[in-house]
Amino acid sequence: MHSPATYSRSSAALQPLQLTPLMVSGLLFPVNEAHPMFVSVQYRIRQSTGNPRPSLESLFRGAKPQKLIITHRTDGTPLTFPLHVYHSAAAQATAACINSAIQHTALMTMERCAFRWCGVMVALRYDGARFVDAHQEDLEALVEYFCTYSP
């Protein structure tokens, strides 16, 4: 028979994952700014799946963003950490507002985007289990992707 102390230790191991929000640094490509910027993004771990879920409602004005995942550079080299890029499908569909940060950053690298990216974009670095802080080096892979994307 188990003692109450044994029961409380074993039941503690079965408790759901921590609900405390975690913070990570992501890359924001705002619509009306010339440059991308680092922003703090809060996320939680889903109890049902263990997957992280970012809180992006404030950046997307309450709308649920779509996600695309970039795993390789344009030359086929795998990224050390995949990039989860969140965007507004509605803004893209209506071509509501061209993303100035993407356009300007592409021009600074002597690239030109064939596709007209619209709306806010947020990129988060993923390590396979959770989000980790984005780095300046992620910007190059993102700009390459944005410039070479063709629907």
Helices and strands as residue ranges (DSSP letters): H 4-13, E 22-29, E 37-45, E 52-54, E 66-72, E 78-87, H 89-94, H 100-108, E 121-126, E 131-132, H 136-148
